[in-house]
Amino acid sequence: MEDVKVYINDAEESMELAVMHLEETLSRIRAGRANVHILDEVRVDSYGSKVPLNNVSSITTPDARTIAIKPWDKNMFKPIEKAIIDSNVGIMPENNGEIIRLGIPPLTEERRRELTKQCSKEAENAKVSVRNARRDAIEKLKKSVKNGVPEDVEKDSEESVQKIHDKYIKQIDGMLEAKNKEIMTV
């Protein structure tokens, strides 16, 4: 007899990964407020290799509209500026010799709407992943009946998978709502 708990746990793990990916993706979407995560994808050329920006500098947000980057090595100012300009951050760095500042411009109404659409797309992708995990688990549970699992155990397991699915869909909706509220707040 197969262990149906394995299928349930696998499905829950897949759903959890989808939610974690969504959380990470939403944190990178700029909401008009300074957020160090928008620089996570920036790679700096440091002594011949590309490294994350936070490996060669400290990144802080002194206020809601500014990101401050303080390189640990004075020779890194030019490569950091070049990496930020070449990235898709879309903000021009200001260098005063001590620190590189990124001024976060206020978002226009049109840009806010675009960002909420982008967030909705990301949330929908996460929901699709959660639904796929549920579907895969239910298929495996139905096949397990042929391998000797009682039908009532299979039905109970399907209900468990559905409850887990509903929990993660609700979590995704909550994350999307919070991010949209953050974006639309002027």
Contacts in CASP RR format, 6 or more apart in sequence:
PFRMAT RR
TARGET T0000
AUTHOR 0000-0000-0000
METHOD contacts of the structure
MODEL  1
MEDVKVYINDAEESMELAVMHLEETLSRIRAGRANVHILDEVRVDSYGSK
VPLNNVSSITTPDARTIAIKPWDKNMFKPIEKAIIDSNVGIMPENNGEII
RLGIPPLTEERRRELTKQCSKEAENAKVSVRNARRDAIEKLKKSVKNGVP
EDVEKDSEESVQKIHDKYIKQIDGMLEAKNKEIMTV
1 147 0 8 1.000
1 148 0 8 1.000
1 149 0 8 1.000
2 144 0 8 1.000
2 147 0 8 1.000
2 148 0 8 1.000
2 149 0 8 1.000
4 141 0 8 1.000
4 144 0 8 1.000
4 149 0 8 1.000
4 153 0 8 1.000
4 154 0 8 1.000
4 157 0 8 1.000
7 137 0 8 1.000
7 140 0 8 1.000
7 141 0 8 1.000
7 144 0 8 1.000
7 157 0 8 1.000
7 161 0 8 1.000
8 137 0 8 1.000
8 157 0 8 1.000
8 160 0 8 1.000
8 161 0 8 1.000
8 164 0 8 1.000
10 133 0 8 1.000
10 136 0 8 1.000
10 137 0 8 1.000
11 133 0 8 1.000
11 134 0 8 1.000
11 136 0 8 1.000
11 137 0 8 1.000
11 161 0 8 1.000
11 164 0 8 1.000
11 165 0 8 1.000
12 133 0 8 1.000
12 164 0 8 1.000
14 129 0 8 1.000
14 130 0 8 1.000
14 132 0 8 1.000
14 133 0 8 1.000
14 136 0 8 1.000
15 129 0 8 1.000
15 130 0 8 1.000
15 133 0 8 1.000
15 134 0 8 1.000
15 164 0 8 1.000
15 165 0 8 1.000
15 168 0 8 1.000
16 168 0 8 1.000
17 129 0 8 1.000
18 126 0 8 1.000
18 129 0 8 1.000
18 130 0 8 1.000
18 133 0 8 1.000
18 168 0 8 1.000
18 172 0 8 1.000
19 126 0 8 1.000
19 130 0 8 1.000
19 168 0 8 1.000
19 171 0 8 1.000
19 172 0 8 1.000
19 175 0 8 1.000
21 126 0 8 1.000
21 129 0 8 1.000
22 122 0 8 1.000
22 123 0 8 1.000
22 125 0 8 1.000
22 126 0 8 1.000
22 172 0 8 1.000
22 175 0 8 1.000
23 175 0 8 1.000
25 122 0 8 1.000
26 119 0 8 1.000
26 122 0 8 1.000
26 175 0 8 1.000
26 176 0 8 1.000
26 179 0 8 1.000
27 35 0 8 1.000
27 37 0 8 1.000
28 37 0 8 1.000
28 38 0 8 1.000
28 40 0 8 1.000
28 41 0 8 1.000
29 115 0 8 1.000
29 118 0 8 1.000
29 119 0 8 1.000
29 122 0 8 1.000
29 179 0 8 1.000
29 183 0 8 1.000
30 38 0 8 1.000
30 104 0 8 1.000
30 107 0 8 1.000
30 115 0 8 1.000
31 107 0 8 1.000
31 115 0 8 1.000
31 179 0 8 1.000
31 182 0 8 1.000
31 183 0 8 1.000
32 65 0 8 1.000
32 104 0 8 1.000
32 105 0 8 1.000
32 106 0 8 1.000
32 107 0 8 1.000
32 183 0 8 1.000
33 64 0 8 1.000
33 65 0 8 1.000
33 104 0 8 1.000
33 182 0 8 1.000
34 61 0 8 1.000
34 63 0 8 1.000
34 64 0 8 1.000
34 65 0 8 1.000
34 66 0 8 1.000
34 67 0 8 1.000
34 102 0 8 1.000
34 103 0 8 1.000
34 104 0 8 1.000
35 61 0 8 1.000
35 67 0 8 1.000
36 54 0 8 1.000
36 59 0 8 1.000
36 60 0 8 1.000
36 61 0 8 1.000
36 67 0 8 1.000
38 67 0 8 1.000
38 89 0 8 1.000
39 53 0 8 1.000
39 54 0 8 1.000
39 59 0 8 1.000
39 67 0 8 1.000
39 69 0 8 1.000
39 84 0 8 1.000
39 87 0 8 1.000
39 89 0 8 1.000
40 52 0 8 1.000
40 54 0 8 1.000
41 87 0 8 1.000
41 88 0 8 1.000
42 52 0 8 1.000
42 53 0 8 1.000
42 83 0 8 1.000
42 84 0 8 1.000
42 87 0 8 1.000
42 89 0 8 1.000
43 50 0 8 1.000
43 51 0 8 1.000
43 52 0 8 1.000
43 53 0 8 1.000
43 83 0 8 1.000
44 50 0 8 1.000
44 51 0 8 1.000
44 52 0 8 1.000
44 53 0 8 1.000
44 55 0 8 1.000
44 56 0 8 1.000
44 76 0 8 1.000
44 79 0 8 1.000
44 80 0 8 1.000
44 83 0 8 1.000
45 79 0 8 1.000
45 82 0 8 1.000
45 83 0 8 1.000
46 55 0 8 1.000
46 56 0 8 1.000
46 76 0 8 1.000
46 79 0 8 1.000
53 59 0 8 1.000
53 69 0 8 1.000
53 80 0 8 1.000
53 83 0 8 1.000
53 84 0 8 1.000
56 71 0 8 1.000
56 72 0 8 1.000
56 73 0 8 1.000
56 76 0 8 1.000
56 80 0 8 1.000
57 69 0 8 1.000
57 70 0 8 1.000
57 71 0 8 1.000
57 72 0 8 1.000
57 76 0 8 1.000
57 80 0 8 1.000
57 100 0 8 1.000
58 69 0 8 1.000
58 70 0 8 1.000
58 72 0 8 1.000
59 67 0 8 1.000
59 68 0 8 1.000
59 69 0 8 1.000
60 67 0 8 1.000
60 68 0 8 1.000
60 70 0 8 1.000
61 67 0 8 1.000
61 68 0 8 1.000
62 68 0 8 1.000
64 104 0 8 1.000
65 103 0 8 1.000
65 104 0 8 1.000
65 106 0 8 1.000
66 101 0 8 1.000
66 102 0 8 1.000
66 103 0 8 1.000
66 104 0 8 1.000
67 101 0 8 1.000
67 102 0 8 1.000
67 103 0 8 1.000
67 104 0 8 1.000
68 99 0 8 1.000
68 100 0 8 1.000
68 101 0 8 1.000
68 102 0 8 1.000
69 80 0 8 1.000
69 93 0 8 1.000
69 99 0 8 1.000
69 100 0 8 1.000
69 101 0 8 1.000
69 102 0 8 1.000
70 98 0 8 1.000
70 99 0 8 1.000
70 100 0 8 1.000
71 77 0 8 1.000
71 80 0 8 1.000
71 100 0 8 1.000
77 95 0 8 1.000
77 97 0 8 1.000
77 100 0 8 1.000
80 93 0 8 1.000
80 100 0 8 1.000
81 93 0 8 1.000
81 95 0 8 1.000
81 100 0 8 1.000
84 91 0 8 1.000
84 93 0 8 1.000
84 100 0 8 1.000
84 102 0 8 1.000
85 92 0 8 1.000
85 93 0 8 1.000
89 102 0 8 1.000
91 102 0 8 1.000
91 103 0 8 1.000
91 104 0 8 1.000
91 105 0 8 1.000
93 100 0 8 1.000
93 101 0 8 1.000
93 102 0 8 1.000
94 100 0 8 1.000
94 101 0 8 1.000
94 102 0 8 1.000
94 103 0 8 1.000
95 101 0 8 1.000
106 186 0 8 1.000
107 115 0 8 1.000
107 183 0 8 1.000
112 183 0 8 1.000
112 184 0 8 1.000
115 183 0 8 1.000
116 180 0 8 1.000
116 183 0 8 1.000
116 184 0 8 1.000
119 176 0 8 1.000
119 179 0 8 1.000
119 180 0 8 1.000
119 183 0 8 1.000
120 176 0 8 1.000
120 180 0 8 1.000
123 172 0 8 1.000
123 173 0 8 1.000
123 175 0 8 1.000
123 176 0 8 1.000
126 172 0 8 1.000
127 169 0 8 1.000
127 172 0 8 1.000
130 165 0 8 1.000
130 168 0 8 1.000
130 169 0 8 1.000
130 172 0 8 1.000
131 165 0 8 1.000
133 165 0 8 1.000
134 161 0 8 1.000
134 162 0 8 1.000
134 164 0 8 1.000
134 165 0 8 1.000
137 161 0 8 1.000
138 158 0 8 1.000
138 161 0 8 1.000
141 149 0 8 1.000
141 154 0 8 1.000
141 157 0 8 1.000
141 158 0 8 1.000
141 161 0 8 1.000
142 154 0 8 1.000
144 154 0 8 1.000
145 151 0 8 1.000
145 154 0 8 1.000
END
